[in-house]
Amino acid sequence: MTYIDGFVLAVPTANKEAYRKMASDASKIFVKHGAIAFLEGWGEDVPKGKVNCLNTAVMKKPDETVMFSWIVWPDRAARDAGNAAVMVDPDLGGPGMEMPFDGSRMIFGGFEHLFGDALTAPGIFDGTVLPVPAARKADYKAAAEKMAALFTEYGAVSVVDAWSDDVPEGKVNSFHTAILRKPDEAIVFSWIGWKDAAAQATGWEKIMADPRMAEFSPASVGANMGRMIFGSFKPIVVV
């Protein structure tokens, strides 16, 4: 099973093109060192939450846009070796490289790929991070796979779920703080891909009206949906 590095960050909206170019250049280096897919998603609709949200997760400023991104590797070993090689690759730019965003507020981590086609690039996607009781991994996977089939029935081109494996705490923020994770919880990083915004809107309308949605909801296996964070994103770099 493949392995996924997940990222959420905030980029000054005015720096969109500079960020896209930087990420596009970086993607070639990651692929050179073993990555098999690379995607950067630009926030289209990232709602504010009452408890927490993707905006608070990255301490978003008014002039910034939230990004939801991932890198796919063949496995954990390839990921560890690849990231180590990328960090010392002279083509990356080195420690003095000027970044078009505040890297100290970027949150990231490694996730075990539970299921789904992580190599299909969506036209638009819904990105989600949520807390799930760590002891209920198998139950979550079973319910989530049924829900994924429901989304596919209504037009989704991909549904991918990944389970926290190597997620650092972070000095400023992290995936842990993003979902207010409790000691007995794991972190799920996931996305639902759609062909385009029209298919996304139609699909969600049908899904929310389907009674099976409640049956397969992560809440059915103890996930705290009140601390789930989510948003809609459009890819700006796809490899």
C-alpha positions as CSV (number, residue, x, y, z in Angstrom):
1,M,0.0,0.0,0.0
2,T,1.2,3.5,-0.8
3,Y,2.1,6.1,1.8
4,I,0.9,9.7,2.0
5,D,2.5,12.9,3.2
6,G,-0.2,15.4,4.0
7,F,0.1,19.1,4.3
8,V,-2.1,22.1,5.2
9,L,-0.7,25.6,5.0
10,A,-1.6,29.3,4.4
11,V,-0.2,31.2,1.5
12,P,-0.6,35.0,0.9
13,T,-3.2,35.2,-1.8
14,A,-1.1,37.7,-3.8
15,N,1.7,35.0,-3.9
16,K,-0.4,32.4,-5.6
17,E,1.7,32.3,-8.8
18,A,5.0,32.4,-6.9
19,Y,3.9,29.6,-4.7
20,R,2.6,27.6,-7.7
21,K,6.0,27.9,-9.4
22,M,8.0,27.0,-6.3
23,A,5.8,23.9,-5.7
24,S,6.0,22.9,-9.4
25,D,9.8,23.1,-9.3
26,A,9.8,21.2,-6.0
27,S,7.5,18.5,-7.4
28,K,10.2,17.5,-9.9
29,I,12.7,17.0,-7.1
30,F,10.3,14.8,-5.1
31,V,9.6,12.7,-8.1
32,K,13.3,12.4,-8.8
33,H,13.7,10.9,-5.4
34,G,10.8,8.4,-5.6
35,A,7.4,10.2,-5.1
36,I,4.7,8.8,-7.5
37,A,2.2,11.7,-7.2
38,F,2.2,15.3,-6.0
39,L,-0.7,17.7,-5.7
40,E,-1.2,21.2,-4.3
41,G,-4.8,22.3,-3.7
42,W,-5.7,26.0,-3.5
43,G,-8.6,26.9,-1.2
44,E,-11.9,27.6,-3.0
45,D,-14.4,27.3,-0.1
46,V,-12.9,26.9,3.4
47,P,-15.5,27.6,6.0
48,K,-14.9,29.1,9.4
49,G,-15.8,26.6,12.2
50,K,-17.4,27.2,15.6
51,V,-14.8,25.1,17.4
52,N,-11.9,24.7,15.0
53,C,-11.4,24.7,11.2
54,L,-8.6,24.6,8.6
55,N,-8.3,28.4,8.9
56,T,-7.5,28.2,12.6
57,A,-5.3,25.2,12.0
58,V,-2.8,27.2,10.0
59,M,-3.5,30.5,11.8
60,K,-4.7,32.0,8.5
61,K,-4.5,35.8,8.1
62,P,-7.1,37.8,6.2
63,D,-4.9,38.2,3.1
64,E,-4.1,34.4,2.9
65,T,-5.5,31.3,1.3
66,V,-5.5,27.9,2.8
67,M,-3.8,25.0,0.9
68,F,-4.5,21.3,1.2
69,S,-1.8,19.2,-0.4
70,W,-0.2,15.7,-0.6
71,I,2.7,13.7,-1.8
72,V,2.2,9.9,-2.6
73,W,5.1,7.5,-2.1
74,P,5.3,3.7,-2.9
75,D,5.6,2.9,0.8
76,R,7.0,4.2,4.1
77,A,10.5,3.2,3.4
78,A,10.5,5.0,0.1
79,R,9.0,8.1,1.7
80,D,11.7,8.2,4.5
81,A,14.5,7.8,2.0
82,G,13.0,10.2,-0.5
83,N,12.4,13.0,2.0
84,A,16.0,12.6,3.3
85,A,17.3,12.9,-0.3
86,V,15.1,15.9,-1.1
87,M,16.3,17.8,1.9
88,V,20.0,17.6,0.7
89,D,19.3,18.0,-3.0
90,P,21.1,21.2,-4.2
91,D,18.3,21.9,-6.7
92,L,15.8,22.5,-3.8
93,G,17.3,25.9,-3.1
94,G,19.1,25.4,0.2
95,P,18.5,26.8,3.7
96,G,18.6,30.4,2.6
97,M,15.9,30.0,0.0
98,E,13.2,32.7,0.2
99,M,9.7,31.1,0.6
100,P,6.5,32.8,-0.6
101,F,4.7,31.7,2.6
102,D,5.2,31.3,6.3
103,G,6.6,27.8,6.7
104,S,6.5,27.9,10.5
105,R,2.7,27.6,10.3
106,M,2.6,24.7,7.8
107,I,1.3,21.5,9.3
108,F,2.4,18.1,8.0
109,G,2.7,14.4,8.7
110,G,3.0,10.9,7.3
111,F,-0.1,8.8,6.9
112,E,-0.8,5.1,6.2
113,H,-2.9,4.8,3.1
114,L,-6.1,3.0,4.1
115,F,-7.9,2.8,0.8
116,G,-8.8,4.7,-2.4
117,D,-7.1,5.7,-5.6
118,A,-4.5,8.2,-4.5
119,L,-3.1,8.6,-8.0
120,T,-6.2,10.0,-9.7
121,A,-6.0,13.8,-9.9
122,P,-9.4,15.5,-9.3
123,G,-10.6,18.6,-11.0
124,I,-11.7,19.8,-7.6
125,F,-11.8,18.1,-4.2
126,D,-13.0,18.2,-0.6
127,G,-10.2,17.8,1.9
128,T,-10.9,16.6,5.4
129,V,-9.0,16.0,8.7
130,L,-10.8,14.4,11.6
131,P,-10.1,12.7,14.9
132,V,-11.1,9.0,15.2
133,P,-10.6,6.7,18.3
134,A,-7.3,4.9,17.7
135,A,-8.7,1.6,18.8
136,R,-11.4,1.6,16.1
137,K,-9.2,1.7,13.1
138,A,-10.7,-1.4,11.5
139,D,-14.3,-0.2,12.2
140,Y,-13.5,3.2,10.7
141,K,-12.0,1.7,7.6
142,A,-15.1,-0.6,7.1
143,A,-17.5,2.3,7.5
144,A,-15.5,4.7,5.4
145,E,-15.2,2.3,2.5
146,K,-19.0,2.0,2.4
147,M,-19.3,5.7,2.5
148,A,-16.7,6.0,-0.3
149,A,-18.9,3.7,-2.4
150,L,-21.8,6.0,-1.8
151,F,-19.7,9.0,-3.0
152,T,-18.6,7.1,-6.1
153,E,-22.2,6.2,-6.8
154,Y,-23.0,10.0,-6.9
155,G,-20.1,11.0,-9.1
156,A,-16.9,11.2,-7.1
157,V,-13.8,10.2,-9.1
158,S,-11.8,9.3,-6.1
159,V,-12.2,8.9,-2.3
160,V,-9.0,8.5,-0.3
161,D,-8.5,7.9,3.4
162,A,-5.2,7.8,5.3
163,W,-4.4,7.0,8.9
164,S,-1.9,8.9,11.0
165,D,1.5,7.2,11.3
166,D,4.3,9.8,11.6
167,V,2.8,13.1,12.6
168,P,5.0,15.4,14.6
169,E,3.7,17.6,17.3
170,G,5.0,20.9,15.9
171,K,6.4,23.9,17.7
172,V,3.7,26.4,16.5
173,N,0.9,24.2,15.3
174,S,0.3,20.7,13.9
175,F,-2.4,18.2,12.8
176,H,-2.8,17.4,16.5
177,T,-3.7,21.0,17.5
178,A,-5.8,21.4,14.3
179,I,-8.3,18.8,15.4
180,L,-7.8,19.3,19.2
181,R,-6.7,15.6,19.3
182,K,-7.1,13.6,22.5
183,P,-4.5,11.1,23.6
184,D,-6.6,8.1,22.6
185,E,-7.4,9.4,19.1
186,A,-5.7,9.0,15.7
187,I,-5.8,11.5,12.8
188,V,-7.5,10.8,9.5
189,F,-6.3,12.8,6.4
190,S,-8.7,12.3,3.5
191,W,-10.1,13.7,0.3
192,I,-13.0,13.3,-2.1
193,G,-12.2,14.1,-5.7
194,W,-14.7,15.3,-8.3
195,K,-14.5,16.0,-12.1
196,D,-15.6,19.6,-11.6
197,A,-17.5,22.0,-9.4
198,A,-20.8,21.1,-11.0
199,A,-20.4,17.4,-10.3
200,Q,-19.3,18.3,-6.8
201,A,-22.4,20.3,-6.1
202,T,-24.8,17.8,-7.6
203,G,-23.1,14.9,-5.8
204,W,-23.2,16.5,-2.4
205,E,-26.9,17.4,-2.8
206,K,-27.7,13.7,-3.5
207,I,-25.5,12.4,-0.8
208,M,-26.9,14.6,1.9
209,A,-30.4,13.4,1.0
210,D,-29.4,9.7,1.1
211,P,-30.2,8.0,4.5
212,R,-27.1,5.8,4.1
213,M,-25.0,8.9,4.8
214,A,-25.9,8.7,8.5
215,E,-25.4,4.9,8.6
216,F,-21.8,5.1,7.3
217,S,-20.8,8.4,8.9
218,P,-17.5,8.4,10.9
219,A,-19.7,9.3,13.9
220,S,-21.0,5.7,13.8
221,V,-17.6,4.5,14.9
222,G,-17.0,7.2,17.5
223,A,-15.4,10.0,15.5
224,N,-16.0,13.4,16.9
225,M,-17.6,15.3,13.9
226,G,-17.6,18.5,15.9
227,R,-13.8,18.7,15.6
228,M,-13.6,17.6,11.9
229,I,-12.1,20.3,9.7
230,F,-12.7,20.5,5.9
231,G,-12.8,22.6,2.8
232,S,-13.0,22.6,-1.0
233,F,-9.9,23.0,-3.1
234,K,-8.8,23.3,-6.7
235,P,-5.5,21.8,-7.8
236,I,-2.8,24.2,-9.0
237,V,0.1,21.7,-9.2
238,V,-0.5,18.1,-10.3
239,V,2.2,15.5,-11.0
